[in-house]
């Protein structure tokens, strides 16, 4: 598949135009994830360097969510796509727990959250009855809240990237969801006095 320009900031930022193709976005995601994992392994979380590295690492999640939405949009066989995601998620569980030890407890890795997002857009796009969508989404969000490594946020990002009609609309909703998630986490942490 040829690398197409899939992101152009010109419509939002005026004269400044940034164009990135799929391969460049994948490289950004890989580099940011490596920076984040190096920070988890070798840098104190509360240090300025640790925080800077984790902020850099946060670029990976929205890029991965974007590609899940694009994968769904372009797949010819959704069942095979879901099966591949499940297989990769199962294969990555042991390395994930070996790397993070007790850091995540019983929570799952990001592949689990991406699978939840893939199931969510599949359900919203293909279920015929409204009650099926409601019950299915409650179940997906509930499981994500209980065991997701990144509860709910990646699912919402994937929904935004799939159903957002324009890049501008996707950016707006992505920003709104991020602000709401951060505000919720800040309140929850303050109320529980637990990180």
MODELLER restraints for C-alpha pairs under 7 A, 6 or more apart:
rsr = mdl.restraints
at = mdl.atoms
rsr.add(forms.Gaussian(group=physical.xy_distance, feature=features.Distance(at['CA:3:A'], at['CA:21:A']), mean=5.62, stdev=0.5))
rsr.add(forms.Gaussian(group=physical.xy_distance, feature=features.Distance(at['CA:3:A'], at['CA:22:A']), mean=5.78, stdev=0.5))
rsr.add(forms.Gaussian(group=physical.xy_distance, feature=features.Distance(at['CA:3:A'], at['CA:23:A']), mean=6.59, stdev=0.5))
rsr.add(forms.Gaussian(group=physical.xy_distance, feature=features.Distance(at['CA:4:A'], at['CA:21:A']), mean=5.25, stdev=0.5))
rsr.add(forms.Gaussian(group=physical.xy_distance, feature=features.Distance(at['CA:4:A'], at['CA:22:A']), mean=6.66, stdev=0.5))
rsr.add(forms.Gaussian(group=physical.xy_distance, feature=features.Distance(at['CA:5:A'], at['CA:19:A']), mean=5.98, stdev=0.5))
rsr.add(forms.Gaussian(group=physical.xy_distance, feature=features.Distance(at['CA:5:A'], at['CA:20:A']), mean=5.49, stdev=0.5))
rsr.add(forms.Gaussian(group=physical.xy_distance, feature=features.Distance(at['CA:5:A'], at['CA:21:A']), mean=4.34, stdev=0.5))
rsr.add(forms.Gaussian(group=physical.xy_distance, feature=features.Distance(at['CA:6:A'], at['CA:20:A']), mean=6.28, stdev=0.5))
rsr.add(forms.Gaussian(group=physical.xy_distance, feature=features.Distance(at['CA:6:A'], at['CA:21:A']), mean=5.51, stdev=0.5))
rsr.add(forms.Gaussian(group=physical.xy_distance, feature=features.Distance(at['CA:6:A'], at['CA:22:A']), mean=6.79, stdev=0.5))
rsr.add(forms.Gaussian(group=physical.xy_distance, feature=features.Distance(at['CA:7:A'], at['CA:19:A']), mean=5.44, stdev=0.5))
rsr.add(forms.Gaussian(group=physical.xy_distance, feature=features.Distance(at['CA:7:A'], at['CA:20:A']), mean=5.46, stdev=0.5))
rsr.add(forms.Gaussian(group=physical.xy_distance, feature=features.Distance(at['CA:7:A'], at['CA:21:A']), mean=6.98, stdev=0.5))
rsr.add(forms.Gaussian(group=physical.xy_distance, feature=features.Distance(at['CA:8:A'], at['CA:17:A']), mean=6.24, stdev=0.5))
rsr.add(forms.Gaussian(group=physical.xy_distance, feature=features.Distance(at['CA:8:A'], at['CA:18:A']), mean=5.31, stdev=0.5))
rsr.add(forms.Gaussian(group=physical.xy_distance, feature=features.Distance(at['CA:8:A'], at['CA:19:A']), mean=4.71, stdev=0.5))
rsr.add(forms.Gaussian(group=physical.xy_distance, feature=features.Distance(at['CA:9:A'], at['CA:17:A']), mean=5.35, stdev=0.5))
rsr.add(forms.Gaussian(group=physical.xy_distance, feature=features.Distance(at['CA:9:A'], at['CA:18:A']), mean=5.40, stdev=0.5))
rsr.add(forms.Gaussian(group=physical.xy_distance, feature=features.Distance(at['CA:10:A'], at['CA:16:A']), mean=5.84, stdev=0.5))
rsr.add(forms.Gaussian(group=physical.xy_distance, feature=features.Distance(at['CA:10:A'], at['CA:17:A']), mean=4.41, stdev=0.5))
rsr.add(forms.Gaussian(group=physical.xy_distance, feature=features.Distance(at['CA:10:A'], at['CA:18:A']), mean=6.82, stdev=0.5))
rsr.add(forms.Gaussian(group=physical.xy_distance, feature=features.Distance(at['CA:12:A'], at['CA:168:A']), mean=6.79, stdev=0.5))
rsr.add(forms.Gaussian(group=physical.xy_distance, feature=features.Distance(at['CA:25:A'], at['CA:63:A']), mean=6.91, stdev=0.5))
rsr.add(forms.Gaussian(group=physical.xy_distance, feature=features.Distance(at['CA:29:A'], at['CA:59:A']), mean=6.34, stdev=0.5))
rsr.add(forms.Gaussian(group=physical.xy_distance, feature=features.Distance(at['CA:29:A'], at['CA:60:A']), mean=4.22, stdev=0.5))
rsr.add(forms.Gaussian(group=physical.xy_distance, feature=features.Distance(at['CA:29:A'], at['CA:63:A']), mean=6.27, stdev=0.5))
rsr.add(forms.Gaussian(group=physical.xy_distance, feature=features.Distance(at['CA:30:A'], at['CA:60:A']), mean=6.99, stdev=0.5))
rsr.add(forms.Gaussian(group=physical.xy_distance, feature=features.Distance(at['CA:32:A'], at['CA:56:A']), mean=5.60, stdev=0.5))
rsr.add(forms.Gaussian(group=physical.xy_distance, feature=features.Distance(at['CA:32:A'], at['CA:57:A']), mean=4.33, stdev=0.5))
rsr.add(forms.Gaussian(group=physical.xy_distance, feature=features.Distance(at['CA:32:A'], at['CA:59:A']), mean=6.14, stdev=0.5))
rsr.add(forms.Gaussian(group=physical.xy_distance, feature=features.Distance(at['CA:32:A'], at['CA:60:A']), mean=5.83, stdev=0.5))
rsr.add(forms.Gaussian(group=physical.xy_distance, feature=features.Distance(at['CA:33:A'], at['CA:57:A']), mean=5.01, stdev=0.5))
rsr.add(forms.Gaussian(group=physical.xy_distance, feature=features.Distance(at['CA:33:A'], at['CA:60:A']), mean=5.77, stdev=0.5))
rsr.add(forms.Gaussian(group=physical.xy_distance, feature=features.Distance(at['CA:35:A'], at['CA:53:A']), mean=5.93, stdev=0.5))
rsr.add(forms.Gaussian(group=physical.xy_distance, feature=features.Distance(at['CA:35:A'], at['CA:57:A']), mean=5.96, stdev=0.5))
rsr.add(forms.Gaussian(group=physical.xy_distance, feature=features.Distance(at['CA:36:A'], at['CA:53:A']), mean=5.61, stdev=0.5))
rsr.add(forms.Gaussian(group=physical.xy_distance, feature=features.Distance(at['CA:36:A'], at['CA:54:A']), mean=4.94, stdev=0.5))
rsr.add(forms.Gaussian(group=physical.xy_distance, feature=features.Distance(at['CA:36:A'], at['CA:56:A']), mean=6.88, stdev=0.5))
rsr.add(forms.Gaussian(group=physical.xy_distance, feature=features.Distance(at['CA:36:A'], at['CA:57:A']), mean=4.42, stdev=0.5))
rsr.add(forms.Gaussian(group=physical.xy_distance, feature=features.Distance(at['CA:39:A'], at['CA:50:A']), mean=5.66, stdev=0.5))
rsr.add(forms.Gaussian(group=physical.xy_distance, feature=features.Distance(at['CA:39:A'], at['CA:53:A']), mean=6.03, stdev=0.5))
rsr.add(forms.Gaussian(group=physical.xy_distance, feature=features.Distance(at['CA:39:A'], at['CA:54:A']), mean=6.74, stdev=0.5))
rsr.add(forms.Gaussian(group=physical.xy_distance, feature=features.Distance(at['CA:43:A'], at['CA:50:A']), mean=5.41, stdev=0.5))
rsr.add(forms.Gaussian(group=physical.xy_distance, feature=features.Distance(at['CA:44:A'], at['CA:50:A']), mean=5.70, stdev=0.5))
rsr.add(forms.Gaussian(group=physical.xy_distance, feature=features.Distance(at['CA:45:A'], at['CA:51:A']), mean=6.30, stdev=0.5))
rsr.add(forms.Gaussian(group=physical.xy_distance, feature=features.Distance(at['CA:62:A'], at['CA:157:A']), mean=6.78, stdev=0.5))
rsr.add(forms.Gaussian(group=physical.xy_distance, feature=features.Distance(at['CA:65:A'], at['CA:114:A']), mean=6.70, stdev=0.5))
rsr.add(forms.Gaussian(group=physical.xy_distance, feature=features.Distance(at['CA:65:A'], at['CA:154:A']), mean=6.36, stdev=0.5))
rsr.add(forms.Gaussian(group=physical.xy_distance, feature=features.Distance(at['CA:65:A'], at['CA:157:A']), mean=6.15, stdev=0.5))
rsr.add(forms.Gaussian(group=physical.xy_distance, feature=features.Distance(at['CA:65:A'], at['CA:158:A']), mean=5.01, stdev=0.5))
rsr.add(forms.Gaussian(group=physical.xy_distance, feature=features.Distance(at['CA:66:A'], at['CA:158:A']), mean=6.23, stdev=0.5))
rsr.add(forms.Gaussian(group=physical.xy_distance, feature=features.Distance(at['CA:66:A'], at['CA:161:A']), mean=5.72, stdev=0.5))
rsr.add(forms.Gaussian(group=physical.xy_distance, feature=features.Distance(at['CA:68:A'], at['CA:118:A']), mean=6.60, stdev=0.5))
rsr.add(forms.Gaussian(group=physical.xy_distance, feature=features.Distance(at['CA:68:A'], at['CA:158:A']), mean=6.80, stdev=0.5))
rsr.add(forms.Gaussian(group=physical.xy_distance, feature=features.Distance(at['CA:69:A'], at['CA:158:A']), mean=5.61, stdev=0.5))
rsr.add(forms.Gaussian(group=physical.xy_distance, feature=features.Distance(at['CA:69:A'], at['CA:161:A']), mean=6.00, stdev=0.5))
rsr.add(forms.Gaussian(group=physical.xy_distance, feature=features.Distance(at['CA:69:A'], at['CA:162:A']), mean=5.02, stdev=0.5))
rsr.add(forms.Gaussian(group=physical.xy_distance, feature=features.Distance(at['CA:72:A'], at['CA:78:A']), mean=6.94, stdev=0.5))
rsr.add(forms.Gaussian(group=physical.xy_distance, feature=features.Distance(at['CA:85:A'], at['CA:115:A']), mean=6.27, stdev=0.5))
rsr.add(forms.Gaussian(group=physical.xy_distance, feature=features.Distance(at['CA:89:A'], at['CA:111:A']), mean=5.26, stdev=0.5))
rsr.add(forms.Gaussian(group=physical.xy_distance, feature=features.Distance(at['CA:89:A'], at['CA:112:A']), mean=6.11, stdev=0.5))
rsr.add(forms.Gaussian(group=physical.xy_distance, feature=features.Distance(at['CA:96:A'], at['CA:109:A']), mean=6.69, stdev=0.5))
rsr.add(forms.Gaussian(group=physical.xy_distance, feature=features.Distance(at['CA:106:A'], at['CA:147:A']), mean=6.74, stdev=0.5))
rsr.add(forms.Gaussian(group=physical.xy_distance, feature=features.Distance(at['CA:107:A'], at['CA:147:A']), mean=4.54, stdev=0.5))
rsr.add(forms.Gaussian(group=physical.xy_distance, feature=features.Distance(at['CA:107:A'], at['CA:148:A']), mean=5.53, stdev=0.5))
rsr.add(forms.Gaussian(group=physical.xy_distance, feature=features.Distance(at['CA:107:A'], at['CA:149:A']), mean=5.22, stdev=0.5))
rsr.add(forms.Gaussian(group=physical.xy_distance, feature=features.Distance(at['CA:108:A'], at['CA:147:A']), mean=6.01, stdev=0.5))
rsr.add(forms.Gaussian(group=physical.xy_distance, feature=features.Distance(at['CA:108:A'], at['CA:148:A']), mean=5.37, stdev=0.5))
rsr.add(forms.Gaussian(group=physical.xy_distance, feature=features.Distance(at['CA:108:A'], at['CA:149:A']), mean=5.03, stdev=0.5))
rsr.add(forms.Gaussian(group=physical.xy_distance, feature=features.Distance(at['CA:109:A'], at['CA:149:A']), mean=5.35, stdev=0.5))
rsr.add(forms.Gaussian(group=physical.xy_distance, feature=features.Distance(at['CA:110:A'], at['CA:149:A']), mean=6.08, stdev=0.5))
rsr.add(forms.Gaussian(group=physical.xy_distance, feature=features.Distance(at['CA:110:A'], at['CA:150:A']), mean=6.87, stdev=0.5))
rsr.add(forms.Gaussian(group=physical.xy_distance, feature=features.Distance(at['CA:112:A'], at['CA:148:A']), mean=6.73, stdev=0.5))
rsr.add(forms.Gaussian(group=physical.xy_distance, feature=features.Distance(at['CA:113:A'], at['CA:144:A']), mean=6.87, stdev=0.5))
rsr.add(forms.Gaussian(group=physical.xy_distance, feature=features.Distance(at['CA:113:A'], at['CA:148:A']), mean=5.87, stdev=0.5))
rsr.add(forms.Gaussian(group=physical.xy_distance, feature=features.Distance(at['CA:113:A'], at['CA:149:A']), mean=6.91, stdev=0.5))
rsr.add(forms.Gaussian(group=physical.xy_distance, feature=features.Distance(at['CA:113:A'], at['CA:150:A']), mean=6.60, stdev=0.5))
rsr.add(forms.Gaussian(group=physical.xy_distance, feature=features.Distance(at['CA:113:A'], at['CA:154:A']), mean=6.17, stdev=0.5))
rsr.add(forms.Gaussian(group=physical.xy_distance, feature=features.Distance(at['CA:113:A'], at['CA:155:A']), mean=6.67, stdev=0.5))
rsr.add(forms.Gaussian(group=physical.xy_distance, feature=features.Distance(at['CA:114:A'], at['CA:154:A']), mean=6.40, stdev=0.5))
rsr.add(forms.Gaussian(group=physical.xy_distance, feature=features.Distance(at['CA:114:A'], at['CA:155:A']), mean=6.75, stdev=0.5))
rsr.add(forms.Gaussian(group=physical.xy_distance, feature=features.Distance(at['CA:116:A'], at['CA:140:A']), mean=6.29, stdev=0.5))
rsr.add(forms.Gaussian(group=physical.xy_distance, feature=features.Distance(at['CA:116:A'], at['CA:155:A']), mean=6.10, stdev=0.5))
rsr.add(forms.Gaussian(group=physical.xy_distance, feature=features.Distance(at['CA:117:A'], at['CA:154:A']), mean=6.48, stdev=0.5))
rsr.add(forms.Gaussian(group=physical.xy_distance, feature=features.Distance(at['CA:117:A'], at['CA:155:A']), mean=3.94, stdev=0.5))
rsr.add(forms.Gaussian(group=physical.xy_distance, feature=features.Distance(at['CA:117:A'], at['CA:158:A']), mean=5.62, stdev=0.5))
rsr.add(forms.Gaussian(group=physical.xy_distance, feature=features.Distance(at['CA:117:A'], at['CA:159:A']), mean=6.93, stdev=0.5))
rsr.add(forms.Gaussian(group=physical.xy_distance, feature=features.Distance(at['CA:120:A'], at['CA:137:A']), mean=6.49, stdev=0.5))
rsr.add(forms.Gaussian(group=physical.xy_distance, feature=features.Distance(at['CA:121:A'], at['CA:159:A']), mean=6.00, stdev=0.5))
rsr.add(forms.Gaussian(group=physical.xy_distance, feature=features.Distance(at['CA:123:A'], at['CA:133:A']), mean=6.25, stdev=0.5))
rsr.add(forms.Gaussian(group=physical.xy_distance, feature=features.Distance(at['CA:124:A'], at['CA:133:A']), mean=5.93, stdev=0.5))
rsr.add(forms.Gaussian(group=physical.xy_distance, feature=features.Distance(at['CA:127:A'], at['CA:133:A']), mean=6.25, stdev=0.5))
rsr.add(forms.Gaussian(group=physical.xy_distance, feature=features.Distance(at['CA:141:A'], at['CA:152:A']), mean=6.00, stdev=0.5))
rsr.add(forms.Gaussian(group=physical.xy_distance, feature=features.Distance(at['CA:144:A'], at['CA:151:A']), mean=5.01, stdev=0.5))
rsr.add(forms.Gaussian(group=physical.xy_distance, feature=features.Distance(at['CA:144:A'], at['CA:152:A']), mean=5.74, stdev=0.5))
rsr.add(forms.Gaussian(group=physical.xy_distance, feature=features.Distance(at['CA:145:A'], at['CA:151:A']), mean=4.89, stdev=0.5))
rsr.add(forms.Gaussian(group=physical.xy_distance, feature=features.Distance(at['CA:145:A'], at['CA:152:A']), mean=6.46, stdev=0.5))
rsr.add(forms.Gaussian(group=physical.xy_distance, feature=features.Distance(at['CA:157:A'], at['CA:174:A']), mean=6.45, stdev=0.5))
rsr.add(forms.Gaussian(group=physical.xy_distance, feature=features.Distance(at['CA:160:A'], at['CA:170:A']), mean=5.87, stdev=0.5))
rsr.add(forms.Gaussian(group=physical.xy_distance, feature=features.Distance(at['CA:160:A'], at['CA:173:A']), mean=6.70, stdev=0.5))
rsr.add(forms.Gaussian(group=physical.xy_distance, feature=features.Distance(at['CA:160:A'], at['CA:174:A']), mean=6.82, stdev=0.5))
rsr.add(forms.Gaussian(group=physical.xy_distance, feature=features.Distance(at['CA:161:A'], at['CA:170:A']), mean=5.99, stdev=0.5))
rsr.add(forms.Gaussian(group=physical.xy_distance, feature=features.Distance(at['CA:164:A'], at['CA:170:A']), mean=5.03, stdev=0.5))
rsr.add(forms.Gaussian(group=physical.xy_distance, feature=features.Distance(at['CA:189:A'], at['CA:195:A']), mean=5.96, stdev=0.5))
